[in-house]
């Protein structure tokens, strides 16, 4: 598990991770706050998927399916739609508890959902 303190750092961590040759360590699930400094989570997610899709199209087929979940206190329709539009699959509403995170991990990392 890795942690970024801003959107730019999150993007850099993902780019670094996807360039590894060892496929059992690739990120499969990313939780990203949509209100991050330097680069917001929506922009970072859009860029993350651009990098992911570029690598897949250039032959890095061993990359696993990538799931991105928004973390936010803002769950109005416009915000949720903005998250879904860039490829996020769900929204984890703040305040976040360990049980909530655990539930999302189980939901999105089950063998049949990969």
Order of alpha helices (4+ residues) and beta strands (2+ residues): alpha-beta-alpha-beta-alpha-beta-alpha
